[in-house]
Amino acid sequence: MSSQLISLILFGIAASFSPGPNNILTSYSAYNFGFKKTIPTIVGVVTGWTLLSILLILGSTVIFAKFENLQITIKILGSIYLIFLAYKISFAETKSEKKVRKPVTFINTFFFQFVNPKSIIAGSTAVSLFIDIQSDYLRDSIIFVIVMFLAAVGSQSAWCLMGTYLRKFATSQKFMSNFNYTMSFLLIVCVIMFYV
């Protein structure tokens, strides 16, 4: 693993920082509710992703190899959930329409990791590329989980700050509605990309 550490770090950055459901939801939440109220969203993503990484290391990739239908089922369930979230985001009421709103919760983002096609595909790929089952399995696994954890923290923080920064430009209800529509559209694009 030591010779592949830089490759693993670059992979983690590319997989975590690229646009995807987690990052879009975090940015949406930060934009609409601010940094502080988005912390549970971030913690849900990071802990869910870290646990998913550990489970993939412990043998889920072997299970997916044996049961291809399971991976397809997860992809379909994840897609349905993303479409549902896109709908909720598109039709979220603006501040003038409703003062009390709730951001995406810890529970939502935590459990979403286990049906998030991007997380599962990226995690499975990374495990197969960077974990050597024959030698130094424990060391490689620990390094892998640490790198993936740090990449998730970094990406979630960056996308949250981006959403918070864009909030400064929210001078009208139209701007806020357009932002929500854009985030909703990007989630739909993510769903489409899973099947292309």
Steps between C-alpha positions, in 0.01 A plus 500: 500500500784742579595516133137566409426749777516805273273325249255415779500861624438632146224244449341601830511868407355439152223272630410720797527850355334434163132595473276227632191451714677552833672821395190641335285430807759658730530809283121528478466468877771758572350742251150474643574453871856618564818324610397417856175325406683303229744338746269199562479451122880501474543265797242262352684485167844459657403230751283315248775509237763386750285208615425409138875499427561264792219268388636495145842408634347219706367328192210679339689512170503118501125500567439740209709277273285198592165680507492749213125553549569644845710779350228571242237509776709747702548715191124509435413575866764773512367652178142503631616670820695763304199575281292539816759740646513694172123540517516617863776750419321639193182562689659614826319801631695823516546699820212732430265205452607305804727610781563163661684262269723204565832416333592149388548301822784286631287184470409577137858549384643220717270230362508646150866395469392136483279559195707780344627356169793743482621406849464127440665504158785728610552303822493160327743620234738648756498188716575278201783730389669588827442217747738205469329200657814287478736725697468789746120476490450664842749782438359572154145497638582748777677736257211468255235588760703798630551641148135454406387657830722806452393537136134491606554760774686726255246472220196542723655807665591652162154448350339630819713815486407544133130483587551742789691740273226492234250582776646853506362554149151391600351845473169384355257211524551442126872443551433251780241315290739486204775363723267227629395414144866479397586266789196289416604483135854394595359214709299382199817520287676282760224241464532504120879464521460178704341337195713642219 
